[in-house]
Amino acid sequence: MKNILVSTISGMSVGFLFSLLKLPVPAPPTLGAVMGVVGIYLGFVLAQTIF
């Protein structure tokens, strides 16, 4: 749970910094791309559970 909290805070900090510097957000711009990243993570978790 601590990892999730630290990751969220660091991600928000980077997003805030990018916004202040008027830089594009380093994230996929479409829902399909975001779901692709989620799918990769879920596949990783599934493999860790099985093996």
PQR file of N, CA, C, O and H, with PARSE charges and radii, in Angstrom:
ATOM      1  N   MET A   1       0.823  -1.197   0.000 -0.4000 1.5000
ATOM      2  CA  MET A   1       0.000   0.000   0.000 -0.0000 2.0000
ATOM      3  C   MET A   1       0.868   1.263   0.000  0.5500 1.7000
ATOM      4  O   MET A   1       0.519   2.271  -0.615 -0.5500 1.4000
ATOM      5  N   LYS A   2       2.009   1.190   0.703 -0.4000 1.5000
ATOM      6  CA  LYS A   2       2.906   2.345   0.748 -0.0000 2.0000
ATOM      7  C   LYS A   2       3.451   2.664  -0.642  0.5500 1.7000
ATOM      8  O   LYS A   2       3.598   3.834  -0.999 -0.5500 1.4000
ATOM      9  H   LYS A   2       2.293   0.372   1.203  0.4000 1.0000
ATOM     10  N   ASN A   3       3.755   1.616  -1.438 -0.4000 1.5000
ATOM     11  CA  ASN A   3       4.240   1.821  -2.810 -0.0000 2.0000
ATOM     12  C   ASN A   3       3.228   2.584  -3.645  0.5500 1.7000
ATOM     13  O   ASN A   3       3.584   3.485  -4.405 -0.5500 1.4000
ATOM     14  H   ASN A   3       3.636   0.667  -1.149  0.4000 1.0000
ATOM     15  N   ILE A   4       1.970   2.218  -3.497 -0.4000 1.5000
ATOM     16  CA  ILE A   4       0.907   2.869  -4.270 -0.0000 2.0000
ATOM     17  C   ILE A   4       0.808   4.341  -3.897  0.5500 1.7000
ATOM     18  O   ILE A   4       0.676   5.201  -4.767 -0.5500 1.4000
ATOM     19  H   ILE A   4       1.680   1.487  -2.880  0.4000 1.0000
ATOM     20  N   LEU A   5       0.872   4.623  -2.614 -0.4000 1.5000
ATOM     21  CA  LEU A   5       0.782   6.010  -2.155 -0.0000 2.0000
ATOM     22  C   LEU A   5       1.970   6.838  -2.648  0.5500 1.7000
ATOM     23  O   LEU A   5       1.792   7.950  -3.145 -0.5500 1.4000
ATOM     24  H   LEU A   5       0.979   3.924  -1.907  0.4000 1.0000
ATOM     25  N   VAL A   6       3.168   6.299  -2.510 -0.4000 1.5000
ATOM     26  CA  VAL A   6       4.370   7.010  -2.963 -0.0000 2.0000
ATOM     27  C   VAL A   6       4.331   7.209  -4.480  0.5500 1.7000
ATOM     28  O   VAL A   6       4.683   8.280  -4.974 -0.5500 1.4000
ATOM     29  H   VAL A   6       3.312   5.395  -2.106  0.4000 1.0000
ATOM     30  N   SER A   7       3.907   6.184  -5.217 -0.4000 1.5000
ATOM     31  CA  SER A   7       3.812   6.293  -6.677 -0.0000 2.0000
ATOM     32  C   SER A   7       2.807   7.359  -7.089  0.5500 1.7000
ATOM     33  O   SER A   7       3.059   8.136  -8.010 -0.5500 1.4000
ATOM     34  H   SER A   7       3.621   5.314  -4.816  0.4000 1.0000
ATOM     35  N   THR A   8       1.680   7.395  -6.411 -0.4000 1.5000
ATOM     36  CA  THR A   8       0.652   8.385  -6.725 -0.0000 2.0000
ATOM     37  C   THR A   8       1.153   9.799  -6.448  0.5500 1.7000
ATOM     38  O   THR A   8       0.965  10.703  -7.263 -0.5500 1.4000
ATOM     39  H   THR A   8       1.475   6.764  -5.663  0.4000 1.0000
ATOM     40  N   ILE A   9       1.788   9.983  -5.304 -0.4000 1.5000
ATOM     41  CA  ILE A   9       2.299  11.309  -4.948 -0.0000 2.0000
ATOM     42  C   ILE A   9       3.395  11.752  -5.915  0.5500 1.7000
ATOM     43  O   ILE A   9       3.417  12.908  -6.339 -0.5500 1.4000
ATOM     44  H   ILE A   9       1.941   9.249  -4.642  0.4000 1.0000
ATOM     45  N   SER A  10       4.295  10.848  -6.262 -0.4000 1.5000
ATOM     46  CA  SER A  10       5.367  11.228  -7.190 -0.0000 2.0000
ATOM     47  C   SER A  10       4.801  11.517  -8.581  0.5500 1.7000
ATOM     48  O   SER A  10       5.250  12.448  -9.250 -0.5500 1.4000
ATOM     49  H   SER A  10       4.277   9.910  -5.917  0.4000 1.0000
ATOM     50  N   GLY A  11       3.831  10.735  -9.015 -0.4000 1.5000
ATOM     51  CA  GLY A  11       3.191  10.989 -10.308 -0.0000 2.0000
ATOM     52  C   GLY A  11       2.477  12.331 -10.346  0.5500 1.7000
ATOM     53  O   GLY A  11       2.549  13.057 -11.338 -0.5500 1.4000
ATOM     54  H   GLY A  11       3.466   9.978  -8.473  0.4000 1.0000
ATOM     55  N   MET A  12       1.790  12.652  -9.263 -0.4000 1.5000
ATOM     56  CA  MET A  12       1.112  13.946  -9.191 -0.0000 2.0000
ATOM     57  C   MET A  12       2.121  15.091  -9.184  0.5500 1.7000
ATOM     58  O   MET A  12       1.883  16.135  -9.791 -0.5500 1.4000
ATOM     59  H   MET A  12       1.732  12.062  -8.457  0.4000 1.0000
ATOM     60  N   SER A  13       3.241  14.896  -8.502 -0.4000 1.5000
ATOM     61  CA  SER A  13       4.285  15.925  -8.460 -0.0000 2.0000
ATOM     62  C   SER A  13       4.869  16.170  -9.850  0.5500 1.7000
ATOM     63  O   SER A  13       5.058  17.316 -10.258 -0.5500 1.4000
ATOM     64  H   SER A  13       3.434  14.047  -8.009  0.4000 1.0000
ATOM     65  N   VAL A  14       5.149  15.095 -10.565 -0.4000 1.5000
ATOM     66  CA  VAL A  14       5.692  15.224 -11.922 -0.0000 2.0000
ATOM     67  C   VAL A  14       4.667  15.884 -12.843  0.5500 1.7000
ATOM     68  O   VAL A  14       5.017  16.758 -13.637 -0.5500 1.4000
ATOM     69  H   VAL A  14       4.995  14.164 -10.233  0.4000 1.0000
ATOM     70  N   GLY A  15       3.411  15.470 -12.741 -0.4000 1.5000
ATOM     71  CA  GLY A  15       2.355  16.087 -13.542 -0.0000 2.0000
ATOM     72  C   GLY A  15       2.215  17.576 -13.256  0.5500 1.7000
ATOM     73  O   GLY A  15       2.029  18.380 -14.169 -0.5500 1.4000
ATOM     74  H   GLY A  15       3.127  14.760 -12.096  0.4000 1.0000
ATOM     75  N   PHE A  16       2.305  17.932 -11.980 -0.4000 1.5000
ATOM     76  CA  PHE A  16       2.232  19.336 -11.578 -0.0000 2.0000
ATOM     77  C   PHE A  16       3.402  20.124 -12.154  0.5500 1.7000
ATOM     78  O   PHE A  16       3.224  21.226 -12.673 -0.5500 1.4000
ATOM     79  H   PHE A  16       2.456  17.279 -11.238  0.4000 1.0000
ATOM     80  N   LEU A  17       4.606  19.550 -12.058 -0.4000 1.5000
ATOM     81  CA  LEU A  17       5.807  20.200 -12.594 -0.0000 2.0000
ATOM     82  C   LEU A  17       5.706  20.383 -14.111  0.5500 1.7000
ATOM     83  O   LEU A  17       6.029  21.449 -14.635 -0.5500 1.4000
ATOM     84  H   LEU A  17       4.751  18.654 -11.637  0.4000 1.0000
ATOM     85  N   PHE A  18       5.258  19.343 -14.809 -0.4000 1.5000
ATOM     86  CA  PHE A  18       5.100  19.440 -16.265 -0.0000 2.0000
ATOM     87  C   PHE A  18       4.087  20.529 -16.622  0.5500 1.7000
ATOM     88  O   PHE A  18       4.267  21.252 -17.601 -0.5500 1.4000
ATOM     89  H   PHE A  18       4.996  18.476 -14.383  0.4000 1.0000
ATOM     90  N   SER A  19       3.030  20.643 -15.830 -0.4000 1.5000
ATOM     91  CA  SER A  19       2.021  21.666 -16.084 -0.0000 2.0000
ATOM     92  C   SER A  19       2.604  23.065 -15.892  0.5500 1.7000
ATOM     93  O   SER A  19       2.350  23.963 -16.696 -0.5500 1.4000
ATOM     94  H   SER A  19       2.884  20.055 -15.034  0.4000 1.0000
ATOM     95  N   LEU A  20       3.382  23.248 -14.830 -0.4000 1.5000
ATOM     96  CA  LEU A  20       4.002  24.552 -14.584 -0.0000 2.0000
ATOM     97  C   LEU A  20       4.972  24.945 -15.689  0.5500 1.7000
ATOM     98  O   LEU A  20       5.069  26.118 -16.049 -0.5500 1.4000
ATOM     99  H   LEU A  20       3.588  22.519 -14.178  0.4000 1.0000
ATOM    100  N   LEU A  21       5.690  23.964 -16.226 -0.4000 1.5000
ATOM    101  CA  LEU A  21       6.675  24.226 -17.271 -0.0000 2.0000
ATOM    102  C   LEU A  21       6.067  24.221 -18.674  0.5500 1.7000
ATOM    103  O   LEU A  21       6.774  24.378 -19.669 -0.5500 1.4000
ATOM    104  H   LEU A  21       5.612  23.011 -15.933  0.4000 1.0000
ATOM    105  N   LYS A  22       4.738  24.037 -18.739 -0.4000 1.5000
ATOM    106  CA  LYS A  22       4.009  24.014 -20.018 -0.0000 2.0000
ATOM    107  C   LYS A  22       4.530  22.927 -20.957  0.5500 1.7000
ATOM    108  O   LYS A  22       4.630  23.140 -22.166 -0.5500 1.4000
ATOM    109  H   LYS A  22       4.163  23.909 -17.930  0.4000 1.0000
ATOM    110  N   LEU A  23       4.860  21.765 -20.398 -0.4000 1.5000
ATOM    111  CA  LEU A  23       5.323  20.622 -21.182 -0.0000 2.0000
ATOM    112  C   LEU A  23       4.171  19.644 -21.382  0.5500 1.7000
ATOM    113  O   LEU A  23       3.257  19.603 -20.559 -0.5500 1.4000
ATOM    114  H   LEU A  23       4.778  21.593 -19.417  0.4000 1.0000
ATOM    115  N   PRO A  24       4.193  18.864 -22.445 -0.5600 1.5000
ATOM    116  CA  PRO A  24       3.138  17.861 -22.636  0.2800 2.0000
ATOM    117  C   PRO A  24       3.263  16.753 -21.585  0.5500 1.7000
ATOM    118  O   PRO A  24       4.365  16.391 -21.172 -0.5500 1.4000
ATOM    119  N   VAL A  25       2.142  16.238 -21.173 -0.4000 1.5000
ATOM    120  CA  VAL A  25       2.117  15.171 -20.171 -0.0000 2.0000
ATOM    121  C   VAL A  25       2.694  13.897 -20.780  0.5500 1.7000
ATOM    122  O   VAL A  25       2.271  13.486 -21.860 -0.5500 1.4000
ATOM    123  H   VAL A  25       1.247  16.532 -21.508  0.4000 1.0000
ATOM    124  N   PRO A  26       3.661  13.264 -20.099 -0.5600 1.5000
ATOM    125  CA  PRO A  26       4.261  12.036 -20.641  0.2800 2.0000
ATOM    126  C   PRO A  26       3.391  10.819 -20.370  0.5500 1.7000
ATOM    127  O   PRO A  26       3.805   9.889 -19.678 -0.5500 1.4000
ATOM    128  N   ALA A  27       2.191  10.833 -20.917 -0.4000 1.5000
ATOM    129  CA  ALA A  27       1.247   9.736 -20.720 -0.0000 2.0000
ATOM    130  C   ALA A  27       0.495   9.511 -22.025  0.5500 1.7000
ATOM    131  O   ALA A  27       0.379  10.424 -22.842 -0.5500 1.4000
ATOM    132  H   ALA A  27       1.854  11.588 -21.479  0.4000 1.0000
ATOM    133  N   PRO A  28      -0.015   8.298 -22.225 -0.5600 1.5000
ATOM    134  CA  PRO A  28      -0.790   8.034 -23.445  0.2800 2.0000
ATOM    135  C   PRO A  28      -2.019   8.946 -23.522  0.5500 1.7000
ATOM    136  O   PRO A  28      -2.731   9.096 -22.529 -0.5500 1.4000
ATOM    137  N   PRO A  29      -2.278   9.556 -24.677 -0.5600 1.5000
ATOM    138  CA  PRO A  29      -3.357  10.524 -24.790  0.2800 2.0000
ATOM    139  C   PRO A  29      -4.747   9.926 -25.003  0.5500 1.7000
ATOM    140  O   PRO A  29      -5.737  10.655 -24.953 -0.5500 1.4000
ATOM    141  N   THR A  30      -4.844   8.629 -25.239 -0.4000 1.5000
ATOM    142  CA  THR A  30      -6.153   8.040 -25.512 -0.0000 2.0000
ATOM    143  C   THR A  30      -6.463   6.926 -24.524  0.5500 1.7000
ATOM    144  O   THR A  30      -5.562   6.337 -23.928 -0.5500 1.4000
ATOM    145  H   THR A  30      -4.039   8.036 -25.280  0.4000 1.0000
ATOM    146  N   LEU A  31      -7.742   6.650 -24.361 -0.4000 1.5000
ATOM    147  CA  LEU A  31      -8.163   5.593 -23.444 -0.0000 2.0000
ATOM    148  C   LEU A  31      -7.629   4.237 -23.887  0.5500 1.7000
ATOM    149  O   LEU A  31      -7.263   3.416 -23.045 -0.5500 1.4000
ATOM    150  H   LEU A  31      -8.475   7.129 -24.845  0.4000 1.0000
ATOM    151  N   GLY A  32      -7.578   3.993 -25.173 -0.4000 1.5000
ATOM    152  CA  GLY A  32      -7.058   2.723 -25.672 -0.0000 2.0000
ATOM    153  C   GLY A  32      -5.611   2.497 -25.254  0.5500 1.7000
ATOM    154  O   GLY A  32      -5.232   1.389 -24.872 -0.5500 1.4000
ATOM    155  H   GLY A  32      -7.875   4.660 -25.856  0.4000 1.0000
ATOM    156  N   ALA A  33      -4.813   3.545 -25.328 -0.4000 1.5000
ATOM    157  CA  ALA A  33      -3.409   3.426 -24.927 -0.0000 2.0000
ATOM    158  C   ALA A  33      -3.282   3.198 -23.425  0.5500 1.7000
ATOM    159  O   ALA A  33      -2.453   2.404 -22.981 -0.5500 1.4000
ATOM    160  H   ALA A  33      -5.120   4.445 -25.638  0.4000 1.0000
ATOM    161  N   VAL A  34      -4.102   3.895 -22.647 -0.4000 1.5000
ATOM    162  CA  VAL A  34      -4.089   3.705 -21.193 -0.0000 2.0000
ATOM    163  C   VAL A  34      -4.493   2.274 -20.856  0.5500 1.7000
ATOM    164  O   VAL A  34      -3.880   1.643 -19.995 -0.5500 1.4000
ATOM    165  H   VAL A  34      -4.776   4.541 -23.008  0.4000 1.0000
ATOM    166  N   MET A  35      -5.516   1.761 -21.527 -0.4000 1.5000
ATOM    167  CA  MET A  35      -5.962   0.389 -21.258 -0.0000 2.0000
ATOM    168  C   MET A  35      -4.905  -0.622 -21.686  0.5500 1.7000
ATOM    169  O   MET A  35      -4.814  -1.699 -21.098 -0.5500 1.4000
ATOM    170  H   MET A  35      -6.014   2.274 -22.227  0.4000 1.0000
ATOM    171  N   GLY A  36      -4.111  -0.298 -22.689 -0.4000 1.5000
ATOM    172  CA  GLY A  36      -3.007  -1.170 -23.076 -0.0000 2.0000
ATOM    173  C   GLY A  36      -1.988  -1.285 -21.958  0.5500 1.7000
ATOM    174  O   GLY A  36      -1.493  -2.375 -21.675 -0.5500 1.4000
ATOM    175  H   GLY A  36      -4.185   0.577 -23.167  0.4000 1.0000
ATOM    176  N   VAL A  37      -1.674  -0.172 -21.323 -0.4000 1.5000
ATOM    177  CA  VAL A  37      -0.747  -0.181 -20.188 -0.0000 2.0000
ATOM    178  C   VAL A  37      -1.348  -0.971 -19.030  0.5500 1.7000
ATOM    179  O   VAL A  37      -0.651  -1.755 -18.385 -0.5500 1.4000
ATOM    180  H   VAL A  37      -2.077   0.714 -21.553  0.4000 1.0000
ATOM    181  N   VAL A  38      -2.628  -0.772 -18.764 -0.4000 1.5000
ATOM    182  CA  VAL A  38      -3.307  -1.528 -17.703 -0.0000 2.0000
ATOM    183  C   VAL A  38      -3.282  -3.016 -18.027  0.5500 1.7000
ATOM    184  O   VAL A  38      -3.051  -3.835 -17.137 -0.5500 1.4000
ATOM    185  H   VAL A  38      -3.194  -0.136 -19.288  0.4000 1.0000
ATOM    186  N   GLY A  39      -3.515  -3.376 -19.276 -0.4000 1.5000
ATOM    187  CA  GLY A  39      -3.487  -4.781 -19.685 -0.0000 2.0000
ATOM    188  C   GLY A  39      -2.126  -5.418 -19.480  0.5500 1.7000
ATOM    189  O   GLY A  39      -2.035  -6.567 -19.045 -0.5500 1.4000
ATOM    190  H   GLY A  39      -3.703  -2.710 -19.998  0.4000 1.0000
ATOM    191  N   ILE A  40      -1.068  -4.681 -19.790 -0.4000 1.5000
ATOM    192  CA  ILE A  40       0.286  -5.197 -19.564 -0.0000 2.0000
ATOM    193  C   ILE A  40       0.498  -5.459 -18.077  0.5500 1.7000
ATOM    194  O   ILE A  40       1.042  -6.496 -17.697 -0.5500 1.4000
ATOM    195  H   ILE A  40      -1.142  -3.748 -20.143  0.4000 1.0000
ATOM    196  N   TYR A  41       0.072  -4.531 -17.249 -0.4000 1.5000
ATOM    197  CA  TYR A  41       0.230  -4.711 -15.801 -0.0000 2.0000
ATOM    198  C   TYR A  41      -0.585  -5.904 -15.300  0.5500 1.7000
ATOM    199  O   TYR A  41      -0.090  -6.703 -14.504 -0.5500 1.4000
ATOM    200  H   TYR A  41      -0.370  -3.689 -17.558  0.4000 1.0000
ATOM    201  N   LEU A  42      -1.820  -6.026 -15.760 -0.4000 1.5000
ATOM    202  CA  LEU A  42      -2.659  -7.149 -15.323 -0.0000 2.0000
ATOM    203  C   LEU A  42      -2.083  -8.480 -15.779  0.5500 1.7000
ATOM    204  O   LEU A  42      -2.154  -9.468 -15.047 -0.5500 1.4000
ATOM    205  H   LEU A  42      -2.221  -5.377 -16.406  0.4000 1.0000
ATOM    206  N   GLY A  43      -1.518  -8.520 -16.970 -0.4000 1.5000
ATOM    207  CA  GLY A  43      -0.851  -9.734 -17.436 -0.0000 2.0000
ATOM    208  C   GLY A  43       0.335 -10.087 -16.559  0.5500 1.7000
ATOM    209  O   GLY A  43       0.562 -11.259 -16.261 -0.5500 1.4000
ATOM    210  H   GLY A  43      -1.460  -7.719 -17.565  0.4000 1.0000
ATOM    211  N   PHE A  44       1.089  -9.085 -16.144 -0.4000 1.5000
ATOM    212  CA  PHE A  44       2.224  -9.299 -15.241 -0.0000 2.0000
ATOM    213  C   PHE A  44       1.753  -9.871 -13.907  0.5500 1.7000
ATOM    214  O   PHE A  44       2.338 -10.825 -13.394 -0.5500 1.4000
ATOM    215  H   PHE A  44       0.904  -8.132 -16.386  0.4000 1.0000
ATOM    216  N   VAL A  45       0.697  -9.287 -13.348 -0.4000 1.5000
ATOM    217  CA  VAL A  45       0.161  -9.765 -12.069 -0.0000 2.0000
ATOM    218  C   VAL A  45      -0.359 -11.191 -12.205  0.5500 1.7000
ATOM    219  O   VAL A  45      -0.141 -12.014 -11.316 -0.5500 1.4000
ATOM    220  H   VAL A  45       0.221  -8.512 -13.765  0.4000 1.0000
ATOM    221  N   LEU A  46      -1.036 -11.491 -13.293 -0.4000 1.5000
ATOM    222  CA  LEU A  46      -1.555 -12.839 -13.524 -0.0000 2.0000
ATOM    223  C   LEU A  46      -0.417 -13.853 -13.612  0.5500 1.7000
ATOM    224  O   LEU A  46      -0.505 -14.936 -13.035 -0.5500 1.4000
ATOM    225  H   LEU A  46      -1.214 -10.823 -14.015  0.4000 1.0000
ATOM    226  N   ALA A  47       0.638 -13.510 -14.326 -0.4000 1.5000
ATOM    227  CA  ALA A  47       1.787 -14.412 -14.449 -0.0000 2.0000
ATOM    228  C   ALA A  47       2.449 -14.638 -13.093  0.5500 1.7000
ATOM    229  O   ALA A  47       2.869 -15.754 -12.789 -0.5500 1.4000
ATOM    230  H   ALA A  47       0.709 -12.630 -14.795  0.4000 1.0000
ATOM    231  N   GLN A  48       2.545 -13.594 -12.279 -0.4000 1.5000
ATOM    232  CA  GLN A  48       3.129 -13.741 -10.948 -0.0000 2.0000
ATOM    233  C   GLN A  48       2.259 -14.626 -10.061  0.5500 1.7000
ATOM    234  O   GLN A  48       2.776 -15.368  -9.225 -0.5500 1.4000
ATOM    235  H   GLN A  48       2.203 -12.687 -12.526  0.4000 1.0000
ATOM    236  N   THR A  49       0.950 -14.552 -10.235 -0.4000 1.5000
ATOM    237  CA  THR A  49       0.029 -15.366  -9.447 -0.0000 2.0000
ATOM    238  C   THR A  49       0.115 -16.832  -9.852  0.5500 1.7000
ATOM    239  O   THR A  49       0.108 -17.712  -8.992 -0.5500 1.4000
ATOM    240  H   THR A  49       0.530 -13.949 -10.914  0.4000 1.0000
ATOM    241  N   ILE A  50       0.195 -17.100 -11.143 -0.4000 1.5000
ATOM    242  CA  ILE A  50       0.229 -18.481 -11.638 -0.0000 2.0000
ATOM    243  C   ILE A  50       1.568 -19.135 -11.345  0.5500 1.7000
ATOM    244  O   ILE A  50       1.614 -20.281 -10.898 -0.5500 1.4000
ATOM    245  H   ILE A  50       0.201 -16.385 -11.842  0.4000 1.0000
ATOM    246  N   PHE A  51       2.646 -18.427 -11.590 -0.4000 1.5000
ATOM    247  CA  PHE A  51       3.976 -19.004 -11.419 -0.0000 2.0000
ATOM    248  C   PHE A  51       4.564 -18.531 -10.126  0.5500 1.7000
ATOM    249  O   PHE A  51       5.687 -18.902  -9.786 -0.5500 1.4000
ATOM    250  H   PHE A  51       2.609 -17.496 -11.953  0.4000 1.0000
TER
END
